[in-house]
C-alpha cells in the first residue's frame, strides 16, 4: 500500500498544470489510505494490549486466581 502511494507520488515529476493537479489527487488519495490503515492497525494493537494488561492485573488482584 505504501509502495503504491510512493509510486503515485513519483509520477508527479515533470507534470504541470491540470496533469499535476490530477496526479496529486491520485497520490493524496493513496497516501490517505495508507495513513488510515496505519491508524486502524495502531488502534487495534492498542486495544489488544489494554485488554491483555487488564486481564493480567485483575487476575493478580483476585486471591482465588493464584
Protein Blocks (a to p, Z undefined) as FASTA:
>chain_A
ZZmmmmmmmmmgopacjllmmmmmmmmmmmmmmmmmmmmmmmmmmmmmmmmmmmmmmmmm
mmklZZ
